[in-house]
Structures are given as C-alpha cells and as structure tokens.
Amino acid sequence: MGKIILRLDRVMADRKMSLNELSEKVGVSNVNLSKIKTGKISAVRFSTLEAICEALDCQPGDILEYDKNNQEK
C-alpha cells in the first residue's frame, strides 16, 4: 500500500506565504498547520483543506500526492 504525501510546504513556498499568514487566512492554529506542513497528521478535515485551497488559490491535488511505491513499515 502506498502513502499520501503532503506538499503544503511546496505550495506555500510557490505562493511566498508564511505559516503565520496562512494561519490567519485559514483560521487554523500555527501548530496544526505546521503538523499538516510536515506531514505529522493522519487526517485533514475537508473544511480545513477547502480553506487552505482558498487561501493559496490551489487545488487539493496540489497539496496531496499519492505515492504507491512509498510504503511505511
């Protein structure tokens, strides 16, 4: 089974947006956004994903990537 990889850091860098700025726009704490950014989460609410996509003017597929060859042990 593969793994979902979060690319929030890449999209934020492309948009030149800081974690603090995104946090303010999305209404999610820096700590929780940092966990999303570093991939240290097991789930994301659709409402949070929608807010992130709105703030970054992107699609969910820009943030989420499925890697079928990357398997966790």
N, C-alpha and C positions, 0 to 999 in steps of 0.2 A: 504494500500500500504506500502511496506517495505522501507528500506533505504539502500543506498550504504555507506559502512564504509571503510575509507581509513586506510590501515595498513602500510603506508610508514615508520612510526617510528619503528615498529617492525622489518621490513626487514633491515632498516639501522642499527639497534642495532645488529641484527644477523650477519651482514657483517662488524660490527665495523667501520662504515663510518660516519663521521661527516657531518653536514649540509653544512659546508664550502667546504669540499672535494667533496660532491655530486654536489653542485652548480657549481664548477669548471668543473667537468666532463660532466655535462649535459648542461651547458651554460644557466642556468636559475638563476635569482637572488635569494639570500638567502630569501628575503621577500616572493617571490612567492612560493618557495619550502617550506617555513615554513607554509604558508597557506595550501598547499597540505598536509603536515605532520600533521597538527592539524585538518584537515577536514573543514576548513573555506572557502571552494570553492564550486561552483555549477557545474563546468565543468573542464575537463582536455583535452587539445589537444592530439590527438593521437601521434603527433610528440614528445611532451613532455613525454608522457607515454613510448614511444619507447626508448627515450634517457635514462630515469630513469631505465628501464628494462635492457638496455645495460650496464649501469654503475654498476648496482647492481647484474648483472647476475641472473635475476629472470624473472618470467612470470607475465603478468598483473594480473592474479588471485592471486598472492602472495601479491599484493598491494591493490587490490579491493575485497571487500567482500559484498555480498548481504544478508541482514538480513530481512527476510519477516515479522518477528514479531516486529521489531523496527519501530514504527510509530511516525513521527513528528506531533505535534499538531499545 
